Amino acid sequence: MNAPIAPQSLLPQHATFQLSPNPDHERLLDLKLDNAALAGFLADVNAIDVQNLEYVPFMRFHLASMLAQRMGAGFAETLVRITRDRQHGGFTVGLQGLSSDSADFVKFGTAIGHILGPGNHDAMSGTYYARFLVKHTDTSDSYLRQAYRLFTLHTDGTFVSEATDWLLMMKFEERHAIGGESRFLHLDDWAERDAFLANPLGARPLLYKAPGSKNVDEQVERPVFFHGEFGLSISFIDQFVQPKDAAEAAYLKALSESMEASSGTRTVRLPVGDLVVLNNHFYVHGRAPFAPNEQLHRELMRQRGMFARQD
């Protein structure tokens, strides 16, 4: 079911950025940015503090405009096109070693995300992004921070009514980490998908409730599969879906196990300072377990949001 990907020689190239296939995933594209243009952006935004971005939503779009201006014609359109295109649906890009300042990481991720559209409110952090640690010990109520468990494949935004079109994850810091790679599955690369799609339970609205750490009291009903702007789409996370009977539970267990075992699931490396963007409608994502290490330390940033309206 894998769609053919254009060879690198056929991908459009630009003066300030280049596209190539991601080495770990045949669908994702990787962007390399011109160092001078990227350094210029970091200088442009140096005086903007992160608290200003947290408090003033239009400043996030201002950063997006500044990055697009530095990268020149076609940059913003390319990011939107890749993320909305079902053949690809995502990309990787990074700061290329030009900064190790976490404030620059937030600014760069904010600019990339807001080229796509407005960020969602993240109730876990109280603003439009969340930074979280994965380390040796954990007392949380979800798999997000539990280092030594498989973080199973899922989509974001399942337990809130606000649309979640895109997801951005950026690696801030990593020490003593073996394993813990990101895992992605495109819906069209899941060989057993149609068997679960044909089951009437795939279209039945299911109840989602979040644990206390998410700071969300809302309860949402949504089906696993639905059709929308991007064609066949999926909404699923095993931790927060509440089956009402044994039949629903058996269906969800089998579905999750099938995705985890799919040959289409890819393990993707993400260096410090790099980020990945995925279309949340037709990708599920998760994380491989880490090898135990008492000094394990990883910090990630998450942003998620909606596509800007195309009038």
N, C-alpha and C positions, 0 to 999 in steps of 0.2 A: 504493500500500500504506500510505500515511500514515493513521494513526488520527485521527479528529476530536478536537480539543482543546476543552474547555469555554472559552467566552469569559471574560474576566476578571470580568465581572459575576456569573458563576455559580460562581466559585471561592470556597470558604469563607474568610472573613476573621476575624481574631482581634484582641483588644485589643493584643497585643504583637508581632504579626507579620502580614504581608500576603503573599499569593501572587499572582503574575501570570506570564504566559508569558514565557520568556526571549526577548529581542528577536532573537536570532540562531538560535534553534532552536525549532521548533514543538512539540517534545515536552517539552523541559526546562522546569521551573518555576523562577522566581526568587523568593527570599524577601527581603523588606525587614523588618528588625527594628526594634522601638522603641528609639530611641537611649538613653533613660534606663535601660531594662532591660538593654541591652547594656553600657552603662557600669557598671551595677551589677555585672554578671558580672565585668568586668575588675577592678573593685575587690575583689570577693570572692576572686579567685584571685591577687591581686597578690603575696601572701606565699609562694605555691607556686612553687618553682623547677623549671626544666625537667629538671634532673638527677633530682629526686625522681620525676618522671613516667617517666623512662627506667628507673629502678631498681625502682619499686614499681607493678606493674600495676594494683592496685586504686585507685590515685590517679587513673588515667585515667578510670575510671568515676565517681569522685567529681566530677571536673570536669564530666562529662556530666550528672550529677544537678544540679549547681549551675546549669548553663546552662538545663536544663529547668525548674528551679524559678523562675528569673528570668523565663523566657518564658511560663510559665503553662500552664494546662490545654490539652492538645491539641498542644503543640509537638513533643514527642518522638514521639508517635504519628503526627503528620503527616510527619515526616522519614522514618520507617520505611515508612509507607504509600506515599509517593511513590517511594521507591527500589525497593520490591518490586513496584510496579504496572507491568506491562509497557507500558501506554499511555504512561507518562512515563519511569520508570526512572532519574530523575536530577534534580538541582536545582543552582542556584547561590545563594550567600549570601556575605556579607562583613562586615568590621568597619566599613564605612561611614565610614572616615576617622577613627575614634575613637582609633586607635593606629597607630604605625609601628614599634613595638617587636617585633622578631622573636620574643621570648619570648611575647608576647601572641598572635602568629600561631600558634605551636606550641600554646599552650593552647586557643585557639579551635578550631583544626582537630582537636585531640585530643578536645575535648568533642563536636563534631559527629560525628566518626567513631565514638566510643564510645557515642553514643546508638543507633547502628545495631548495634554488637556489638564483640567483641574484635578488636584490631588484630593482624595477622600480624607475625611477626618479619621484619625486612628485613635479610637477610644482607649486603647491600651496605654498610649503615651500622652494623650490629651492634645495632640497637635496633628500635623499632616504627615508626619513620618515617625517611625519608631526605631530606636537603637537598642539592641539587646545583646547580652553576652551569652555565650555557651562555654561552660567550664566544667571542671571535674565533678562538682557537687551541684545539686539542684533540688529545690523544694517547690517548684511551680506545679500548676494543675493542668499542664498540657505538654505535648511532646516538643514544643518549639525550642526549649532550652535544654532538653534532656539529651546529653551528648552521646550516650552509649546505646540508644535505641534507634531503630530505623524510623525516621520521620516519614510516614507513609504518604503516597501520592495524593494530592488534593488540589482543589482550587481555592482561591481566597474569596472573601466576601460572602460566604454561604449563609452566615447568620445575621446579616444586616440587609435592609431593604434598599439601601443606596447601591447603585450600579457599580461594579468593579470590572472595568474593561481591560485595564493593563496593570501589571505588577512589575515593580523594580526592586532588585536586591543588590546591595553593594557591600563588598567586604572592606571593613575598616582596618582590622588588625587580626593577626593570627600568629600564635606561638605554640610550639610543641603539639602540633596537630598532624596526626596521620589518619587518613580517611576523612569522613565528613563532606564528601563531594556532593555537589548539587545533582539531582536526578530529575530529568524532564521526559515527559511522554506527550507527543502530539497525538491528538485524538485519531487522526487518520492513519497513524502507524501502529495502532492497537489491533492486532489481527482478530481477536475475539470480540471486538466492539459490537458487531452487528447482532450477535447472539443476545447480548444484554439489552441492546436497543429494541429488539423484537419482543422482549418480555414486557407485558403490560405494566409491570411494576416500575419500569424505567420512566414511564410518563406520569406516575402517581405522585402528587405533591407530598413531600416528606417534611417533617418538622425538624427545625434546627434551633438549638439553644446553646449559648456559649457559657463556658465556666466563668467563675468570678473574676479571674485575672484580666479578662477581656473588657471589663467595665461596660458590658452591653446587656441590658435587660430585655431587649427586643426578642421576640420569637418570630421566626420566618418559616413559611412553607414554600417549598420549591421542588420541582422534579429533578431527577438526575440528568435526564436528557431533555433538550428543548431546541427549537429552531428559532433563529433570530437573524440579525443583520449579517452575521458571519457564518451562516449555515448551521449545520449541526453543532451544538454546544453542550457543555457538561458543567454541572455544579455538584461538588461532592467533597466532603471531608469526613473521615470515619469517626473522628473523636466527638463531633458535635451533632451528628444526625441521630434522631430519636425514633427508631422503628416502633411501630405500634403493635406489631405482631411477629410471630416467628417467621412467617413468609418474607416479610420485608427484611428482617435481620439476616436470613439466609441469603437473600438476593444481594444485599450490600456486602456481606462477607465475601461471597464469591466474586463480586465485581472488583473489590479492592485487591483480592489475591490475584486475579487475572491481570490487572494493570501492573502490579508489582513484578509479576513473572514475565511480562511482555518483552519480546525481543526488541521492540521499538523503544523501550526505556533506555535512555542514554545517561551516562555519568559525565558531568561537565566540570572541568576545573575552572576556578575563578580566582585569579591572583589578587592580592591586596591592592586596593585602588581601582579595581575593575567592578563593573556592574553588569547585570543582565536584565533585559526587559523582555517580558512575555505577554502575549495576548491571553488573557485569563479565560476567554471563552472556549478555546480549543487546545490549551495546554494544561496538564496537571504537573505539579512539581513536588519534590520532596528532598530528603537529605539522607545520605548513607550514614551509618553509625561511625563514630570515631574509635580509634584504638585507645584503650584506657591509659590515661596519663594524668597524674595529680597536678601537673603544671599546665594542662590544657587551657588555652585562652583564645577565643575567637569573638570578635565583635562584628555585627552586621547591621546594616540599615535597610529598612523596608519602607517603600512608598507604593501606594496603589491609587488608582484614580479612574477617571472617565475620559473618553476621547472628546476633544473639543467638538462642538457642533459644526457641521459643515453645511453652511447656509448657501 
